[in-house]
């Protein structure tokens, strides 16, 4: 019989990542379904629309972008990451040799993998939406900016990773010591209030995509590190 003492952490995490990635593949299927639904619902109006008329002339502009798909994916990442930390998902860890620390690290790797796949799903759904509009709509369609730049790809990936990191940290914090629960809960609540109410958030959003991506990845890395630290503290306190 093997134990945690004679198996390296790297081997444990690797086994858990493979197990969790296969076990929770249905989460990606749900994202595909939700993205298609939103793509169909937004096909008539796009992410934004405007128009004007004069006499017999009626002109309407609709802009189609990745915004809606990205928002849906970010919410999906937060929910999936939160579910990874629930008791029902932790029971699955019993299928392989694991600890709370190794499970937290495995969850992070799976979340990063899923975030990358989610970006591919976003872009694929976007192109399917554009293709559907080209086949169905009879009005003129200006195909400008259809190519997804690498900076946009990285921005989508980093944003989804950030929300996944928030979900993992939020879920893991409730399994740590009481002081951590109170501190992180208070910190995250005030952070969300500040983000949505701060007057300087608009200039921040106007920064170049790569700058925003780096900021998101730095914050996500911090949250991932805190998740591992809390899981390790919970492991020690449990012992």
TATA-V179622 format. One line per field, one symbol per residue. phi: phi as a letter, one per 40 degrees, with the letter a starting at -180 (. if undefined). A space follows every 50 residues. Layout:
BEGIN
phi = ???
END
This chain:
BEGIN
phi = .cbccbbccccccccccccccccbcccccccdccccccccccccbgcaaa aabagccbbbbbbbacdccccccccdcccccccdcccccccccccbcabc ccccccdccccccccccccccdccccccccccccccccccbccbgccccd ccccccccccdcccccccccccccbcdcccdcccccccccccccccbccc ccdccccddcccccccccccccccccccccccccccccc
END
